[in-house]
């Protein structure tokens, strides 16, 4: 059994904001990395995401803790002439630097890879953009909704026939992208172990969105013929559809061809196996709405608990569609450490969602609250080698504003 966490001793300077970049750094922190969150005097806007609709509204800044737990925070105004000396020390200290500031702004702040690598050739510089580093839209601002969902094609494919594109779940593309950025960082760290060399790694919300949609996008590259948008009452396959139980619970059902006989028997409709309307592939295709209507009636006759037992008994893939309030009651989440205790956040926020990676035999760092704005500025500056006079000079010059007190 290891006595240390996997990334104990790894130092991360997190200059990123909002979700994807900070969440990549959170995964490193879950396994023991020392992550310093570097924020402008105004702070990361995601500190207040809990108050912005259509995000779920709450008193506690739950989103902030999710994306920034286990970190230390310092305030640094990179526009200040005195900030460069702090930046240089941070870069020299760090193994990994995470940044998602648009490149045109990075150039002004002297935060590009070419600006900082001179101070630390072993640095892993992790760059996150909306649309990639090149091309006419490289400097466009991007959020997961625009870059990951809309531009990638995902938003056009995740809707039913006749319906307009809907608003996707906030942060879903960001967190998928965080996994990609984390993977790039870890790949570069492995390379550094072998070669001693640092690296510039990058991904984008667009690239991650296209990767998530890659089965369909690859089909387009191959000139594939695409089915019409999903129509629940007339699906491409009635055995791969969404149905509703008598208690109002919707569920996704996937019946493999070799399981259809067992399912028909289990639901008490063996007659479907000899029904002439479904006797061959052509007739089945012509009568999909009729089969769907039959299954609608059958599944609407019993509650989800009944169908859970039936489907489990015949080894059929299914999934009840749950809302967030139901998801958090699922015992699978606590038993598999998907949801874990959160220390020190206060209020109603006593748990958080762990990163989705487990290494058997290795415990993650216990999750503790995200920092207040600039909470650790003085502490970190001292660790970087600044004495009391130097810190006071940075305060007066505006490079490192005074830390704010912890909210009650």
C-alpha positions in Angstrom: 0.0 0.0 0.0 1.4 3.4 -1.0 2.0 5.8 1.8 1.9 8.9 -0.5 -0.5 10.0 -3.1 0.4 9.5 -6.7 1.1 13.2 -7.4 2.5 14.1 -4.0 5.2 16.8 -4.7 3.7 17.7 -8.1 3.2 21.5 -8.3 0.5 23.1 -10.4 -0.1 26.7 -11.2 -3.7 27.1 -12.3 -4.3 30.3 -14.2 -7.5 29.0 -15.8 -11.1 30.1 -15.1 -14.6 28.7 -15.2 -14.8 24.9 -15.5 -12.7 22.9 -17.9 -9.2 24.1 -17.0 -9.8 24.2 -13.3 -11.4 20.8 -13.3 -8.4 19.3 -15.0 -6.3 20.7 -12.1 -8.8 19.3 -9.6 -8.1 15.8 -10.9 -4.4 16.4 -10.2 -5.3 17.7 -6.7 -7.4 14.6 -6.0 -4.3 12.5 -6.3 -2.1 14.8 -4.2 -0.8 17.6 -6.4 -0.3 21.0 -4.7 -2.4 23.3 -6.9 -2.2 27.1 -6.6 -5.1 28.9 -8.1 -4.0 32.3 -9.5 -6.8 34.7 -9.8 -7.1 38.4 -10.9 -8.2 40.8 -8.2 -11.9 40.4 -9.3 -11.6 36.6 -8.9 -12.7 33.8 -11.2 -16.3 34.6 -12.3 -17.2 30.9 -11.6 -17.2 31.9 -7.9 -20.7 33.2 -8.5 -22.0 30.6 -10.9 -24.5 29.4 -8.2 -26.4 32.7 -8.7 -26.7 32.7 -12.5 -29.7 31.0 -14.2 -30.2 28.6 -15.9 -27.7 27.0 -13.6 -29.4 25.5 -10.5 -29.5 28.4 -7.9 -28.3 27.9 -4.4 -26.9 29.9 -1.5 -23.6 27.9 -1.4 -21.2 28.3 -4.3 -21.4 24.6 -5.0 -19.9 25.0 -8.5 -16.9 26.8 -7.2 -16.1 24.0 -4.7 -16.6 21.4 -7.4 -14.0 22.9 -9.8 -11.6 24.2 -7.2 -11.5 22.0 -4.1 -8.2 21.2 -2.5 -6.5 24.3 -4.1 -4.8 27.4 -2.6 -5.7 30.8 -4.0 -3.6 33.8 -4.6 -4.6 37.1 -6.3 -2.2 38.4 -8.9 -2.8 41.3 -11.3 -0.8 40.4 -14.3 -1.3 43.9 -15.7 0.8 45.3 -12.9 4.5 45.9 -13.8 5.5 44.2 -10.6 3.6 41.0 -11.4 6.3 39.6 -13.7 8.6 38.8 -10.7 5.8 36.8 -9.1 5.0 35.1 -12.4 8.6 34.1 -12.9 8.8 32.5 -9.5 5.5 30.7 -10.0 6.6 29.3 -13.3 10.0 28.3 -11.8 8.2 26.6 -8.9 5.6 24.7 -11.1 5.7 21.4 -12.8 2.4 22.2 -14.6 0.8 25.5 -15.7 -2.8 25.4 -16.8 -4.2 28.4 -18.7 -7.3 29.1 -20.8 -7.0 32.9 -21.3 -7.6 33.7 -25.0 -4.3 33.9 -26.8 -4.6 37.6 -27.8 -5.0 38.4 -24.1 -2.1 36.1 -23.2 0.2 37.9 -25.4 -0.5 41.2 -23.7 -0.1 39.5 -20.3 3.1 37.8 -21.3 1.6 34.4 -20.4 2.3 32.6 -23.7 4.4 29.5 -23.7 7.3 31.3 -25.3 7.2 33.9 -22.5 7.4 31.5 -19.6 9.3 28.4 -20.9 12.6 30.4 -20.7 12.2 30.3 -16.9 11.4 26.5 -16.7 12.3 24.2 -19.7 10.8 21.3 -17.8 7.4 23.0 -17.5 4.2 21.2 -18.8 2.3 24.1 -20.3 -1.4 23.0 -20.6 -3.3 25.2 -23.0 -7.1 25.1 -23.4 -9.0 27.0 -26.1 -12.5 27.1 -27.4 -11.8 26.4 -31.1 -8.1 25.4 -31.3 -5.0 27.5 -31.7 -5.2 28.0 -35.5 -7.8 29.1 -38.0 -10.1 32.1 -38.5 -12.0 31.5 -35.2 -9.0 30.8 -33.0 -9.5 33.9 -31.0 -13.2 33.6 -30.6 -14.5 33.2 -27.1 -15.9 29.7 -26.5 -18.0 28.0 -23.9 -18.9 24.4 -23.8 -22.4 25.2 -25.1 -21.1 26.9 -28.2 -17.8 25.1 -28.9 -18.3 21.6 -27.5 -22.0 21.2 -28.2 -23.1 23.4 -31.1 -20.0 23.6 -33.3 -19.1 19.9 -33.0 -22.5 18.7 -34.2 -23.5 17.2 -30.9 -26.4 19.6 -30.3 -27.9 18.9 -33.7 -27.9 15.1 -33.0 -29.3 15.1 -29.5 -32.8 16.1 -30.3 -36.0 14.4 -31.5 -37.5 14.8 -34.9 -39.3 18.1 -35.3 -37.7 19.6 -32.1 -35.3 22.6 -32.1 -31.9 22.2 -30.5 -32.3 22.4 -26.7 -30.0 23.9 -24.0 -27.6 21.2 -22.9 -26.6 20.5 -19.3 -24.2 23.3 -18.1 -20.6 22.2 -17.6 -21.1 18.8 -19.3 -18.8 19.6 -22.2 -16.4 21.4 -19.9 -16.0 18.3 -17.6 -15.5 16.0 -20.6 -12.9 18.4 -21.9 -11.2 18.5 -18.5 -10.6 14.8 -18.8 -8.9 15.4 -22.1 -6.7 18.1 -20.8 -5.8 16.0 -17.7 -4.9 13.2 -20.0 -2.6 15.5 -22.1 -0.9 16.7 -18.9 -0.3 13.2 -17.6 1.0 12.0 -21.0 3.5 14.9 -21.0 4.5 14.1 -17.4 5.2 10.5 -18.4 7.3 11.8 -21.3 9.2 14.1 -19.0 10.0 11.2 -16.8 11.6 9.4 -19.8 13.3 12.4 -21.5 13.6 15.1 -18.9 11.9 17.5 -21.3 8.9 19.8 -20.7 6.1 20.1 -23.2 3.3 22.3 -24.5 0.1 20.3 -24.5 -3.3 21.5 -25.7 -6.8 20.6 -26.5 -10.0 22.6 -27.2 -13.7 22.4 -26.4 -14.3 21.9 -30.2 -11.8 19.0 -30.4 -13.3 17.3 -27.4 -16.8 17.8 -28.8 -15.9 16.3 -32.1 -14.2 13.4 -30.3 -17.5 12.8 -28.3 -19.4 12.9 -31.5 -16.8 11.0 -33.4 -18.9 7.9 -34.4 -21.2 10.2 -36.4 -18.5 12.6 -37.5 -16.4 9.7 -38.8 -19.5 8.5 -40.6 -19.7 11.8 -42.3 -16.1 11.5 -43.3 -16.9 8.1 -44.8 -19.9 9.5 -46.8 -22.4 7.5 -44.6 -26.1 7.9 -45.0 -27.7 9.2 -41.8 -31.0 8.1 -40.3 -33.6 10.8 -39.7 -33.6 12.4 -36.3 -35.0 10.1 -33.6 -38.8 9.9 -33.4 -39.9 8.1 -30.3 -43.2 6.9 -31.8 -41.5 5.8 -35.0 -38.0 5.0 -34.1 -35.3 3.5 -36.3 -35.5 0.4 -34.0 -38.3 -0.1 -31.5 -35.9 -2.3 -29.5 -33.7 0.8 -29.0 -36.1 3.4 -27.7 -37.4 5.4 -24.7 -40.5 4.1 -22.9 -42.5 5.2 -19.8 -43.6 3.0 -16.9 -46.9 3.5 -15.1 -45.4 5.6 -12.4 -44.2 8.1 -15.0 -40.6 7.1 -15.0 -39.0 7.2 -18.5 -36.4 4.5 -19.3 -34.0 3.8 -22.1 -34.3 0.2 -23.4 -31.7 -1.6 -25.5 -32.8 -5.1 -26.6 -30.1 -6.9 -28.5 -31.4 -9.3 -31.2 -30.4 -12.4 -29.3 -32.4 -11.2 -26.3 -35.7 -10.3 -28.0 -37.2 -13.8 -27.4 -36.4 -13.7 -23.7 -37.8 -10.2 -23.4 -41.0 -11.1 -25.2 -41.5 -14.0 -22.9 -40.6 -12.0 -19.8 -43.2 -9.3 -20.5 -45.9 -11.8 -21.4 -46.0 -11.0 -25.1 -44.8 -14.2 -26.8 -47.4 -13.4 -29.5 -45.0 -10.8 -30.9 -42.6 -13.6 -31.9 -45.2 -15.0 -34.4 -47.0 -11.8 -35.3 -46.9 -11.5 -39.1 -46.4 -7.8 -38.9 -43.0 -8.4 -37.4 -42.0 -11.7 -39.1 -39.1 -10.4 -41.2 -36.9 -7.4 -41.3 -38.8 -5.6 -44.1 -42.2 -6.0 -42.3 -40.7 -5.0 -39.0 -39.3 -1.8 -40.6 -42.7 -1.0 -42.1 -44.5 -1.6 -38.8 -42.2 0.1 -36.3 -44.9 2.5 -35.1 -47.2 -0.4 -34.4 -44.6 -2.3 -32.4 -43.7 0.8 -30.5 -47.4 1.4 -29.6 -47.7 -2.2 -28.4 -44.6 -1.8 -26.2 -45.9 1.6 -24.9 -49.0 -0.1 -23.7 -47.2 -3.0 -22.1 -44.6 -0.8 -20.3 -47.2 1.7 -19.3 -49.0 -1.0 -17.3 -46.4 -1.5 -14.5 -44.2 0.8 -12.4 -40.4 1.1 -13.0 -39.6 -1.2 -10.0 -41.4 -4.0 -11.8 -39.5 -3.4 -15.1 -36.2 -3.1 -13.2 -36.8 -6.7 -11.9 -38.0 -8.0 -15.3 -35.1 -6.5 -17.3 -32.5 -7.5 -14.7 -33.8 -11.1 -14.8 -33.3 -11.4 -18.6 -30.0 -9.5 -18.6 -31.2 -6.7 -20.8 -29.5 -3.3 -20.9 -31.8 -0.5 -19.6 -31.5 2.7 -17.7 -34.2 4.7 -15.8 -34.0 8.4 -16.6 -33.3 10.2 -13.4 -33.4 13.9 -12.4 -30.6 15.3 -10.2 -32.6 15.0 -7.0 -33.0 11.3 -7.7 -29.5 10.7 -8.8 -28.0 11.8 -5.5 -30.1 9.1 -3.8 -28.6 6.3 -5.9 -26.6 4.0 -3.6 -24.2 3.3 -6.4 -22.8 6.8 -6.0 -21.6 6.5 -2.4 -20.7 2.8 -2.6 -18.4 3.5 -5.5 -17.0 6.8 -4.1 -18.5 8.9 -6.9 -19.9 11.2 -4.3 -17.6 11.8 -1.3 -17.6 14.0 1.8 -16.5 17.6 1.4 -14.8 19.2 4.3 -15.3 22.8 5.4 -17.6 24.2 2.8 -20.3 25.0 5.4 -24.1 25.3 5.0 -25.8 22.5 3.2 -22.8 21.6 1.1 -21.3 18.5 2.8 -20.6 16.3 -0.2 -19.1 16.7 -3.6 -18.5 14.7 -6.8 -15.1 13.0 -7.1 -13.2 12.8 -10.3 -14.2 9.6 -12.3 -10.8 7.9 -12.0 -10.0 5.3 -9.4 -6.6 3.5 -8.9 -7.1 0.4 -6.8 -5.0 0.5 -3.7 -4.6 4.3 -3.9 -6.7 6.7 -1.8 -7.5 10.1 -3.1 -6.9 13.2 -1.0 -10.0 13.9 1.1 -12.0 16.7 -0.6 -11.8 20.0 1.2 -13.5 23.3 0.4 -12.3 25.6 -2.4 -10.4 28.6 -1.3 -11.6 32.1 -0.7 -10.3 34.8 -3.1 -6.6 35.4 -2.3 -6.8 33.3 0.9 -3.3 32.0 0.6 -1.6 34.9 -1.1 0.8 35.8 1.7 1.5 32.1 2.4 2.4 31.3 -1.2 4.5 34.4 -1.7 6.6 33.5 1.3 7.1 30.0 -0.1 8.2 31.5 -3.3 10.9 33.5 -1.5 9.4 36.9 -0.9 10.1 38.5 2.4 7.8 40.8 4.3 9.2 43.9 2.6 8.8 42.3 -0.8 5.2 41.3 -0.1 4.3 44.7 1.1 5.8 46.2 -2.1 3.7 43.9 -4.2 0.6 45.0 -2.2 1.4 48.7 -2.6 2.0 48.3 -6.3 -1.2 46.4 -6.9 0.4 43.2 -8.2 -0.8 41.1 -5.2 -3.9 42.7 -3.6 -4.7 41.9 0.0 -6.4 38.6 0.6 -10.1 38.7 1.5 -11.3 37.2 4.8 -13.0 33.8 4.8 -16.7 34.2 4.4 -18.6 33.3 7.5 
